[in-house]
């Protein structure tokens, strides 16, 4: 996945971990010199958020939408709070993470 003349930070799925097909598995037959350009093969790590907590929430919603789990971000169904559990910030973070529908 490229952005203009550069590249966009992203992940690919080498083993087929997406539970809903939201991220297509990268095929061994794909050429590294001419990789596919279809976004279905890439999980973008680029966010619009400026704070760590908001960035984690954005990545969490994206991961859930793609059918993924991510240690420290999401169990695939809900988001982990970026704040210390039991604090007001953690309670609020749990309420604000809404996966894309």
One Martini backbone bead per residue (centre of mass of N, CA, C, O) as a GRO file, in nm:
protein
  101
    1UNK     BB    1   0.093   0.038   0.027
    2UNK     BB    2   0.062   0.359  -0.103
    3UNK     BB    3   0.174   0.713  -0.060
    4UNK     BB    4   0.246   0.825  -0.323
    5UNK     BB    5   0.601   0.808  -0.301
    6UNK     BB    6   0.546   0.619  -0.066
    7UNK     BB    7   0.479   0.456   0.239
    8UNK     BB    8   0.262   0.258   0.434
    9UNK     BB    9   0.193   0.158   0.734
   10UNK     BB   10   0.173  -0.205   0.756
   11UNK     BB   11  -0.007  -0.512   0.751
   12UNK     BB   12   0.008  -0.868   0.713
   13UNK     BB   13  -0.144  -1.191   0.630
   14UNK     BB   14   0.020  -1.508   0.640
   15UNK     BB   15  -0.215  -1.720   0.795
   16UNK     BB   16  -0.527  -1.643   0.843
   17UNK     BB   17  -0.670  -1.468   1.110
   18UNK     BB   18  -0.923  -1.375   1.001
   19UNK     BB   19  -1.267  -1.417   1.103
   20UNK     BB   20  -1.417  -1.232   0.842
   21UNK     BB   21  -1.227  -1.140   0.589
   22UNK     BB   22  -1.112  -0.835   0.628
   23UNK     BB   23  -0.829  -0.989   0.586
   24UNK     BB   24  -0.638  -1.093   0.351
   25UNK     BB   25  -0.438  -1.336   0.252
   26UNK     BB   26  -0.118  -1.377   0.194
   27UNK     BB   27   0.050  -1.484  -0.086
   28UNK     BB   28   0.324  -1.661  -0.195
   29UNK     BB   29   0.286  -1.564  -0.506
   30UNK     BB   30   0.364  -1.292  -0.437
   31UNK     BB   31   0.533  -1.018  -0.538
   32UNK     BB   32   0.779  -0.801  -0.419
   33UNK     BB   33   0.796  -0.614  -0.681
   34UNK     BB   34   0.456  -0.673  -0.730
   35UNK     BB   35   0.235  -0.601  -0.533
   36UNK     BB   36  -0.056  -0.571  -0.422
   37UNK     BB   37  -0.310  -0.293  -0.411
   38UNK     BB   38  -0.519  -0.414  -0.243
   39UNK     BB   39  -0.654  -0.335   0.069
   40UNK     BB   40  -0.734  -0.635   0.166
   41UNK     BB   41  -0.404  -0.693   0.241
   42UNK     BB   42  -0.421  -0.438   0.448
   43UNK     BB   43  -0.307  -0.300   0.765
   44UNK     BB   44  -0.336  -0.001   0.888
   45UNK     BB   45  -0.123   0.222   1.104
   46UNK     BB   46  -0.274   0.469   1.039
   47UNK     BB   47  -0.364   0.773   1.206
   48UNK     BB   48  -0.558   1.061   1.341
   49UNK     BB   49  -0.431   1.043   1.608
   50UNK     BB   50  -0.242   1.201   1.894
   51UNK     BB   51  -0.302   0.998   2.113
   52UNK     BB   52  -0.256   0.696   2.250
   53UNK     BB   53  -0.550   0.631   2.324
   54UNK     BB   54  -0.680   0.710   2.051
   55UNK     BB   55  -0.509   0.526   1.877
   56UNK     BB   56  -0.597   0.259   2.006
   57UNK     BB   57  -0.898   0.292   1.939
   58UNK     BB   58  -0.866   0.302   1.633
   59UNK     BB   59  -0.719   0.027   1.602
   60UNK     BB   60  -0.935  -0.141   1.736
   61UNK     BB   61  -1.171  -0.090   1.543
   62UNK     BB   62  -1.018  -0.197   1.295
   63UNK     BB   63  -0.962  -0.485   1.398
   64UNK     BB   64  -1.254  -0.570   1.441
   65UNK     BB   65  -1.346  -0.518   1.148
   66UNK     BB   66  -1.113  -0.742   1.044
   67UNK     BB   67  -1.104  -0.990   1.258
   68UNK     BB   68  -0.907  -0.910   1.502
   69UNK     BB   69  -0.635  -0.951   1.713
   70UNK     BB   70  -0.454  -0.756   1.985
   71UNK     BB   71  -0.220  -0.721   2.190
   72UNK     BB   72  -0.337  -0.457   2.400
   73UNK     BB   73  -0.610  -0.381   2.225
   74UNK     BB   74  -0.770  -0.667   2.136
   75UNK     BB   75  -1.002  -0.955   2.146
   76UNK     BB   76  -1.223  -0.886   1.896
   77UNK     BB   77  -1.471  -0.733   2.080
   78UNK     BB   78  -1.283  -0.547   2.259
   79UNK     BB   79  -1.131  -0.288   2.429
   80UNK     BB   80  -0.846  -0.178   2.561
   81UNK     BB   81  -0.742   0.015   2.801
   82UNK     BB   82  -0.491   0.267   2.828
   83UNK     BB   83  -0.556   0.266   3.115
   84UNK     BB   84  -0.589   0.216   3.434
   85UNK     BB   85  -0.755   0.007   3.597
   86UNK     BB   86  -1.027   0.171   3.772
   87UNK     BB   87  -1.032   0.425   3.622
   88UNK     BB   88  -1.189   0.672   3.467
   89UNK     BB   89  -1.038   0.649   3.195
   90UNK     BB   90  -1.097   0.347   3.152
   91UNK     BB   91  -1.405   0.362   3.160
   92UNK     BB   92  -1.429   0.560   2.917
   93UNK     BB   93  -1.281   0.392   2.702
   94UNK     BB   94  -1.487   0.157   2.696
   95UNK     BB   95  -1.725   0.351   2.584
   96UNK     BB   96  -1.573   0.464   2.305
   97UNK     BB   97  -1.543   0.185   2.174
   98UNK     BB   98  -1.648   0.159   1.830
   99UNK     BB   99  -1.709  -0.034   1.596
  100UNK     BB  100  -1.745  -0.075   1.283
  101UNK     BB  101  -2.064  -0.110   1.074
   0.00000   0.00000   0.00000
